[in-house]
């Protein structure tokens, strides 16, 4: 007999003590909320496209980090 993932999870959780089963439920709810948050966030990056066209040159990550560190220290 083939069992779905949900059926397999249920079979495993059914034998756990109540507190551990609650932890599994809380984790499932956490995963669902994380999924909901990601799927509801618009992925429209068009606002950044206007600036991408303005920048020409190379990005120096080390230089940017040094500037950030300097600004934080001398802020």
Wavefront OBJ file of the C-alpha trace (Angstrom):
o trace
v 0.000 0.000 0.000
v 1.309 3.427 -0.973
v 1.148 6.150 1.670
v 1.273 9.861 0.967
v 3.782 12.026 2.808
v 0.987 13.370 5.026
v -0.080 9.823 5.910
v 3.503 8.846 6.700
v 3.962 11.917 8.918
v 0.688 11.128 10.696
v 1.784 7.529 11.304
v 5.070 8.702 12.807
v 3.598 11.514 14.912
v 0.786 9.316 16.216
v 3.254 7.323 18.290
v 5.017 10.352 19.794
v 4.341 11.749 23.256
v 1.976 14.738 23.243
v 4.688 17.364 23.749
v 6.766 16.030 20.850
v 3.695 15.793 18.597
v 2.942 19.434 19.473
v 6.497 20.369 18.482
v 5.993 18.684 15.094
v 2.730 20.586 14.644
v 4.399 23.873 15.570
v 7.185 23.188 13.086
v 4.664 22.408 10.329
v 2.879 25.677 11.088
v 6.182 27.533 10.996
v 6.975 26.077 7.570
v 3.506 27.007 6.323
v 3.805 30.594 7.571
v 7.225 30.928 5.955
v 5.817 29.610 2.684
v 2.849 31.994 2.900
v 5.123 34.969 3.575
v 7.335 34.189 0.590
v 4.470 33.606 -1.809
v 2.666 36.806 -0.763
v 5.724 39.042 -1.210
v 5.681 40.679 -4.619
v 8.834 40.043 -6.590
v 8.584 43.196 -8.690
v 12.127 44.427 -9.137
v 11.267 47.031 -11.764
v 11.945 49.869 -9.333
v 15.584 48.765 -9.214
v 15.894 48.451 -12.987
v 15.932 52.228 -13.383
v 19.069 52.469 -11.247
v 20.792 49.480 -12.783
v 20.952 51.291 -16.092
v 22.760 54.243 -14.468
v 25.627 52.302 -12.955
v 28.595 51.575 -15.141
v 31.785 50.050 -13.873
v 32.911 47.372 -11.517
v 31.632 46.814 -8.039
v 34.392 46.400 -5.483
v 32.956 44.501 -2.530
v 36.020 45.100 -0.354
v 35.898 48.843 -0.954
v 32.193 48.946 -0.118
v 32.773 46.970 3.085
v 35.604 49.296 4.085
v 33.392 52.339 3.532
v 30.588 50.760 5.541
v 32.946 49.946 8.423
v 34.385 53.484 8.352
v 30.913 55.074 8.368
v 29.788 52.893 11.268
v 32.885 53.714 13.284
v 32.813 57.435 12.531
v 29.084 57.763 12.043
l 1 2 3 4 5 6 7 8 9 10 11 12 13 14 15 16 17 18 19 20 21 22 23 24 25 26 27 28 29 30 31 32 33 34 35 36 37 38 39 40 41 42 43 44 45 46 47 48 49 50 51 52 53 54 55 56 57 58 59 60 61 62 63 64 65 66 67 68 69 70 71 72 73 74 75
